[in-house]
Amino acid sequence: MLYMTIITWEPAQRDAVIKRVQTMGVKVPKGVKVLGMWADLSGHRVFQLTDWPPVADPKIILEDNLAWTDLVKIESVPVMQVEEMMKLLPKA
């Protein structure tokens, strides 16, 4: 399943976020594929598109997020290509 994760932080947290990325790196749970990452040029948000296995262990998700929730807000939204979604909708 594809997820668009939006990671946001307050401008005052910028340096702490940069330092943590430089020291910890960006860890990806086993079985998860990062398809792309984009930085908001305003400097306070990152978008990450990931492909998760069909049945993800909630413990893995929790551990992945807890390493960052003291600095950032994390929103993960399930997404799909519009063309694929249109195939699933009833015909009008």
N, C-alpha and C positions, 0 to 999 in steps of 0.2 A: 504494500500500500504506500502511496506517495504522501508525504507530509511536507508542507511548507512551514518551516519554523521561523518565527520572527523574534529576534533577540534585541531587546531595547534596554538602554541604560540612560541614567540622568547624565547631563553634561559634566557634572562634578565628579562622576565616577569614571570618566574616560581613561585617565592615567592608570587607575587600578585595573580596569578591564584589559588594557594593553599589556600591563605588567603580567597579569595572570596568563594571558594567551602566550606571551613570550616564555614564561617559566613552565607552564603546564602543557601548552599546546592545545589543539582541538582534538579531543578524544572522540572516537566513534565506536559505539557499542558493536560487539561482534555480530555479524550478520546484517548490519545496516550499511547501505551504500550511500555515500554523499554524491549527489548528481550535480551539485553546483552550490556555490556560495557567492553572495553579492553584498557589497558594502554600500550603505546609504552614504552618499557624498556629504551629507550634513554632519556625519561623524558620530551618530548615536544609535545606529541600528544596523543589524546584519540580517540577511535573508538566507536561509539554507534549505535546499530541496533535498530530501532524503527518501530512499526506498527502504521501507521496513519489511521484515518477514511478515507473513499473514498473521501469525500469532506471536506477538512480542511479549516477552516476560515483563510484567509491570515493575519488577525489582530493578531490571536493567534501565528502564525509563527513569525511575525514581533516582537511582544512583547517578545517572548521566546529568539530570537536572540539578540535583542537590549541590553539586560541586560549584554551581554558578548562581544560585538564587539569592545569595547575599549581595550580589552586585547588579544583577540584571533581571529583567522580566522576560519570561519565555512563554511564547504562545505557539502551539503546534496545531495546524489545521490540515485535516485530510483533504487532498486535492486530486483532480484528474483532468485529463485533456478535455476540452469542451466538446470535441468531436465524439469522444467516447461517451461522455455524459448524454449527448443528444441521442445516441443509439439506445440508451436505457429509458428515455422518456416515452410516454405513450404518444402515439400519433394523433395529431389534432384533426 
